[in-house]
Amino acid sequence: MPEKQDIRELSKKEIEMYLTSIGEKTFRATQIWDWLWKKVVFSFDEMTDLSKSVREKLNEHFYIKSIPVETKIVSKDRSQKFTFLLDDGNRVEGVLIPSHERFTACISTQVGCPMGCRFCSTATMGFIRNLTFTEIFFQVYWLNKTALEGNGTGLSNIVIMGMGEPLMNYESVIAAIDRITAGFEMSPKRITLSTIGIPAMIRKLADDNVRINLAVSLHAASDEKRTKLIPYNKKASVDQLNEVLKYYCNATGEKITLEYVLLRDVNDTLQDAKDLVKFCSTLNCKVNLIEYNAGDDETFQKASPENADFFKNFLEKKRIIVNLRKSRGEDIFGACGQLANKISKSESL
């Protein structure tokens, strides 16, 4: 007997083809699709608008996989870090971030990361594998379920900023976004994808008309400094990145966000601010300045409050829209750049 397949890995067209092969009407593919991605059931018996015979045939050939939550840790600031256990024994993390009565989900796209950014704890894991679109979707499912319990309305936003480089797993990420927006009836404009900047894939995002928000982890606007922080900059220079971001802005008409982690005595000087202003001058963009969140490497430290304020004020004087973001979930290793399947600081003592 052929090995069963996870039905959630099938496209709607593939489900239609299967139904045709067993003599069933193809409209039932829409019913099955809704059960899988809108109602999110875990057995064929729950698909109550299908006949018993159809459910039995589905059960003979397919199964319905779930990605379970292995652990949940709550921060002193009410952020919650979830560890998801994958079928192969690997683990990936997601974070639920509260703000008043709103909740933002931060989700991952890879186990580990291949980009090797020096200040990021995820980079210490190396790259293990890409996530499937189902594995990405289920992070949102569980985080949304928790948000519903908290505010009754679910997630307000999703940021694809967790473990991994999303544009190095393009097809699965786009497929997951399609299912998330349809399943949770969420506008793609409530989803932000963060990348270190893969020019060919940023161009593809624009050409494919993927209508999400784009954030680029810049962290330095000169090649010398950015290459030290982000090794991939050797393959795609600051100028190349700027050119493709201009293409993206012109093609989509959208404003992009530049993310900039402020590192003490590394990228927080007046010259660094001037370099960033020059980079921004050709783009429709805003800047998020981010506090550095320490991992095991003591090479880097967060910029002093005085330097952070100076940097922010300099950009504002140059009429750049800028926000200074505070860390959330740092005590549970759930803040930006900290996701590496580690226990909380309190548990490690």
URMO-V186247 format. One record per backbone hydrogen bond with DSSP energy under -1.0 kcal/mol. NH is the residue of the N-H (numbers start at 1). CO is the residue of the C=O. Records with the same first field share a line. If there is no record, write none. Layout:
# URMO-V186247
NH: CO ; CO
This chain:
# URMO-V186247
5: 61
7: 63
9: 6
10: 7
15: 11
16: 12
17: 13
18: 14
19: 15
20: 16
21: 17
22: 18
23: 20
24: 19
28: 25
29: 26
30: 27
32: 28
33: 29
34: 30
35: 31
36: 32
37: 33
38: 34
39: 34
41: 35
46: 43
47: 44
48: 46
50: 47
55: 51
56: 52
57: 53
58: 54
59: 55
60: 56
61: 57
62: 58
63: 5
70: 83
71: 83
73: 81
75: 79
78: 75
80: 96
81: 73
82: 94
83: 71
84: 92
85: 68
86: 90
89: 86
92: 84
94: 82
95: 106
96: 80
97: 104
99: 102
102: 99
104: 97
105: 157
106: 95
107: 159
109: 163
110: 163
111: 129
113: 126
118: 229
120: 117
121: 337
124: 121
125: 122
126: 123
128: 111
129: 111
131: 109
136: 132
137: 133
138: 134
140: 136
141: 137
142: 138
143: 139
144: 140
145: 141
146: 142
147: 143
148: 144
149: 145
150: 146
151: 147
152: 148
156: 103
157: 103
158: 190
159: 105
160: 192
161: 159
162: 107
168: 165
169: 166
173: 169
174: 170
175: 171
176: 172
177: 173
178: 174
179: 175
180: 176
181: 177
182: 178
183: 179
184: 180
186: 181
190: 187
191: 188
192: 158
193: 213
194: 160
195: 215
202: 198
203: 199
204: 200
205: 201
206: 202
207: 203
208: 204
209: 206
210: 205
212: 210
213: 191
215: 193
216: 257
217: 195
218: 216 ; 259
219: 259
226: 222
227: 223
228: 224
229: 225
230: 226
233: 230
234: 231
235: 232
236: 232
241: 237
242: 238
243: 239
244: 240
245: 241
246: 242
247: 243
248: 244
249: 245
250: 246
251: 247
252: 248
253: 249
256: 284
257: 214
258: 286
259: 216
260: 288
262: 290
264: 301
266: 263
267: 263
273: 269
274: 270
275: 271
276: 272
277: 273
278: 274
279: 275
280: 276
281: 277
283: 280
285: 283
286: 256
287: 321
288: 258
289: 323
290: 260
291: 325
303: 262
308: 304
309: 305
310: 306
311: 307
312: 308
313: 309
314: 310
315: 311
316: 312
317: 313
319: 316
320: 315
323: 287
325: 289
332: 329
333: 330
334: 329
338: 335
345: 331
348: 344
